[in-house]
Amino acid sequence: MNANTFGLSEISRQEEQVSLRVSDLIRQLEIKKEVLSRKMGHIEELCNMMDPLTVLQGRESHSADYCDTEEGDNEDRERDDKKVHAVGDLDVGLISVTLHSRLAGIVTGVKRQLHVPANILLGVNTASDMSLGVNTASDMSLGVNTASDMLLDVNTAANDVTVSGDMKTVSWSRIKQSRPETAERFQSDQVLSSRSFSSGRHYWEVEGSESGGWRVGMAYRSIDRKGGQSRIGWNNKSWGLWRYNNKYYVTHNSKEIRLPPPPSSRRFGIFLDYEAGRLSFYELCDPIRHVHTFTATFTEPIHAIFGVYGDNAWLRMY
């Protein structure tokens, strides 16, 4: 056998090995997809039950059967489930936030285990290009809609904030923007979402910067655009969570409550039940912690509202 023939034979052998490895990974992905689909179906059945505690207990008892991620992940999930049971406020919002968070973790675990090294993927789609066929938890859990399509309304954005290209992040800016002055635009450091809610249950998440200060909450579109009464929580048309100097407050109608102890995480889940008149904030830590619930009778469509101030201050919604 000459050198050229040997070289071609070796290349063919390596190509066959790569093909076998990729085929094996694809089979693993199909298995994971099936396991995850069964898990989703089980949770959907539980969510049709009336008893919220049954939902959480069902998640705990069946976790080991369906989620075969790394051992450390199993231990974390079991610890998390136990801690969730210790929380007294087992309301619909907490259950929705918990399911959303844990199911997102399952999908992340599957993707991590099925990561394919880049050097063997020439001409092969990565797992990130493959559809797992998984609905978000919001599509099945207790009639709650995930507001993942919510965007910022740049037409309401003050000229001392910038809005990212994907309309998901607002940041404070020393450089004034040149947007036209209109009746819709805030005079200072705030912006509304383009989407509003006039019925139903909705959930989304927001993360805030460590620097500067920020405010997040809900407001009627009729909120003032100028002056002190335009600030989130400093009127009867908005409800908000504030962070400043690493201290947290909830505010409505100029009434302020400081949160003891301050949250350790800067990521929060926000749950709105329009008909029930409930707006709840949850700290997305371990375990998930109920921060505060406002109760009100909503009389207008309600928007998410965001405010940032100070160098390097930002908020991003998910």
Secondary structure in CASP SS format (residue, H / E / C, confidence):
PFRMAT SS
TARGET T0000
AUTHOR 0000-0000-0000
METHOD secondary structure of the structure
MODEL  1
M C 1.00
N C 1.00
A H 1.00
N H 1.00
T H 1.00
F H 1.00
G H 1.00
L H 1.00
S H 1.00
E H 1.00
I H 1.00
S H 1.00
R H 1.00
Q H 1.00
E H 1.00
E H 1.00
Q H 1.00
V H 1.00
S H 1.00
L H 1.00
R H 1.00
V H 1.00
S H 1.00
D H 1.00
L H 1.00
I H 1.00
R H 1.00
Q H 1.00
L H 1.00
E H 1.00
I H 1.00
K H 1.00
K H 1.00
E H 1.00
V H 1.00
L H 1.00
S H 1.00
R H 1.00
K H 1.00
M H 1.00
G H 1.00
H H 1.00
I H 1.00
E H 1.00
E H 1.00
L H 1.00
C H 1.00
N C 1.00
M C 1.00
M C 1.00
D C 1.00
P H 1.00
L H 1.00
T H 1.00
V H 1.00
L H 1.00
Q H 1.00
G H 1.00
R H 1.00
E H 1.00
S H 1.00
H H 1.00
S H 1.00
A H 1.00
D H 1.00
Y H 1.00
C C 1.00
D C 1.00
T C 1.00
E C 1.00
E H 1.00
G H 1.00
D H 1.00
N H 1.00
E H 1.00
D H 1.00
R H 1.00
E H 1.00
R H 1.00
D H 1.00
D H 1.00
K H 1.00
K H 1.00
V H 1.00
H H 1.00
A H 1.00
V C 1.00
G C 1.00
D C 1.00
L C 1.00
D C 1.00
V H 1.00
G H 1.00
L H 1.00
I H 1.00
S H 1.00
V H 1.00
T H 1.00
L H 1.00
H H 1.00
S H 1.00
R H 1.00
L H 1.00
A H 1.00
G H 1.00
I H 1.00
V H 1.00
T H 1.00
G H 1.00
V H 1.00
K H 1.00
R H 1.00
Q H 1.00
L C 1.00
H C 1.00
V C 1.00
P C 1.00
A H 1.00
N H 1.00
I H 1.00
L C 1.00
L C 1.00
G C 1.00
V C 1.00
N C 1.00
T C 1.00
A H 1.00
S H 1.00
D H 1.00
M C 1.00
S C 1.00
L C 1.00
G C 1.00
V C 1.00
N C 1.00
T C 1.00
A H 1.00
S H 1.00
D H 1.00
M C 1.00
S C 1.00
L C 1.00
G C 1.00
V E 1.00
N E 1.00
T E 1.00
A C 1.00
S C 1.00
D C 1.00
M C 1.00
L C 1.00
L E 1.00
D C 1.00
V H 1.00
N H 1.00
T H 1.00
A C 1.00
A C 1.00
N C 1.00
D C 1.00
V E 1.00
T E 1.00
V E 1.00
S C 1.00
G C 1.00
D C 1.00
M C 1.00
K C 1.00
T E 1.00
V E 1.00
S E 1.00
W E 1.00
S C 1.00
R C 1.00
I C 1.00
K C 1.00
Q C 1.00
S C 1.00
R C 1.00
P C 1.00
E C 1.00
T C 1.00
A C 1.00
E C 1.00
R C 1.00
F C 1.00
Q C 1.00
S C 1.00
D C 1.00
Q E 1.00
V E 1.00
L E 1.00
S E 1.00
S E 1.00
R E 1.00
S E 1.00
F E 1.00
S C 1.00
S C 1.00
G C 1.00
R E 1.00
H E 1.00
Y E 1.00
W E 1.00
E E 1.00
V E 1.00
E E 1.00
G E 1.00
S C 1.00
E C 1.00
S C 1.00
G C 1.00
G E 1.00
W E 1.00
R E 1.00
V E 1.00
G E 1.00
M E 1.00
A E 1.00
Y E 1.00
R C 1.00
S C 1.00
I C 1.00
D C 1.00
R C 1.00
K C 1.00
G C 1.00
G H 1.00
Q H 1.00
S H 1.00
R C 1.00
I C 1.00
G C 1.00
W C 1.00
N C 1.00
N C 1.00
K C 1.00
S E 1.00
W E 1.00
G E 1.00
L E 1.00
W E 1.00
R E 1.00
Y E 1.00
N C 1.00
N C 1.00
K E 1.00
Y E 1.00
Y E 1.00
V E 1.00
T E 1.00
H E 1.00
N C 1.00
S C 1.00
K E 1.00
E E 1.00
I E 1.00
R E 1.00
L C 1.00
P C 1.00
P C 1.00
P C 1.00
P C 1.00
S C 1.00
S C 1.00
R C 1.00
R E 1.00
F E 1.00
G E 1.00
I E 1.00
F E 1.00
L E 1.00
D E 1.00
Y C 1.00
E C 1.00
A C 1.00
G C 1.00
R E 1.00
L E 1.00
S E 1.00
F E 1.00
Y E 1.00
E E 1.00
L C 1.00
C C 1.00
D C 1.00
P C 1.00
I C 1.00
R E 1.00
H E 1.00
V E 1.00
H E 1.00
T E 1.00
F E 1.00
T E 1.00
A C 1.00
T C 1.00
F C 1.00
T C 1.00
E C 1.00
P C 1.00
I E 1.00
H E 1.00
A E 1.00
I E 1.00
F E 1.00
G E 1.00
V E 1.00
Y E 1.00
G C 1.00
D C 1.00
N C 1.00
A C 1.00
W E 1.00
L E 1.00
R E 1.00
M E 1.00
Y C 1.00
END
